[in-house]
Amino acid sequence: MSPIDAIVEELKSLPPERLEQAAAYIHRLRQASQAERLEALRATAGALTPAEADDWTKAIEDCERIDESGW
């Protein structure tokens, strides 16, 4: 049984008021996860200088090219 299946089975056995509490808790976990992702994005946005960003772009483009003579 997968973890999600086990959780669903446990939820099925809860009385309605506890099920509402579980749903509220899951909702808070989801919101916190989204907030953490947004904060990580805000913390790293603009971390590279334009020159560094250009270097990264060039490196990625170089990795995407296939060197046919290298095969």
Backbone hydrogen bonds, N-H to C=O, Kabsch-Sander energy under -0.5 kcal/mol:
donor,donor_aa,acceptor,acceptor_aa,energy
6,A,2,S,-2.4
7,I,3,P,-2.4
8,V,4,I,-2.5
9,E,5,D,-2.4
10,E,6,A,-2.2
11,L,7,I,-2.7
12,K,8,V,-2.2
13,S,9,E,-0.8
13,S,10,E,-0.8
14,L,11,L,-1.5
18,R,15,P,-0.7
19,L,15,P,-2.3
20,E,16,P,-2.1
21,Q,17,E,-1.5
22,A,18,R,-2.5
23,A,19,L,-2.5
24,A,20,E,-2.2
25,Y,21,Q,-2.3
26,I,22,A,-2.6
27,H,23,A,-2.2
28,R,24,A,-2.2
29,L,25,Y,-2.4
30,R,26,I,-2.3
31,Q,27,H,-2.4
32,A,28,R,-2.6
33,S,29,L,-2.2
34,Q,30,R,-2.2
35,A,31,Q,-2.6
36,E,32,A,-2.5
37,R,33,S,-2.1
38,L,34,Q,-2.4
39,E,35,A,-2.4
40,A,36,E,-2.3
41,L,37,R,-2.2
42,R,38,L,-2.6
43,A,39,E,-2.6
44,T,40,A,-1.4
45,A,41,L,-1.8
47,A,44,T,-2.0
53,A,49,T,-2.6
54,D,50,P,-2.2
55,D,51,A,-2.2
56,W,52,E,-2.5
57,T,53,A,-2.5
58,K,54,D,-2.6
59,A,55,D,-2.5
60,I,56,W,-2.6
61,E,57,T,-2.5
62,D,58,K,-2.6
63,C,59,A,-1.9
64,E,60,I,-1.4
65,R,61,E,-0.7
65,R,62,D,-0.7
67,D,65,R,-0.6
68,E,66,I,-1.1
70,G,67,D,-1.5
71,W,68,E,-1.0
